[in-house]
Amino acid sequence: MCGAADEASCKRAVRRAWRDLRGLGTNEISAFHACTTLYLIRHPAASLHEARDLVAEWLDQDPPSHSAPERPNPRQDNAAEFGRTLR
């Protein structure tokens, strides 16, 4: 659980989780829910509405890291390769 002085560390944790999840190919909705859950774990007294608003605000403050870079999904590549070996 965080205190007011630790808000910056919570913000960094949420933004890092977003960047990492999106970088791994997680869709925006799932990544946002995970970040909101992370916030709620660290702030159990917060309401879901409050958590969503704050997480959205934090993520909107850094547009360049807000979107995931285009990277191939290794699972899709392996699935395609597996499909070719079956033919």
C-alpha positions, 0 to 999 in steps of 0.5 A: 500500500502506498502513501502520498509520498509514494505516488510517484513510484505507483505512477512509474509502476503503472506506466512500466506495466503498461509499456511492458504489456503493450510491448508484449502484444497485450491489447489496450483494454487488457493492459489498461485493466491490468494497470488498474488492478495494479493500482487497486492492489497498492491502493485498496481504499480507492474506488474502481472509478477513481483508479480508472481515472487516475490510471488513464490520466497517468497513461495520457501524460506520456503519449510516445510510450502509450502505444506499443511498438510494432513487433512480431508475435513469436507465438504467431510465427511459431503457429505459422511454422507449425502449420507449414510442417503439417502440410 
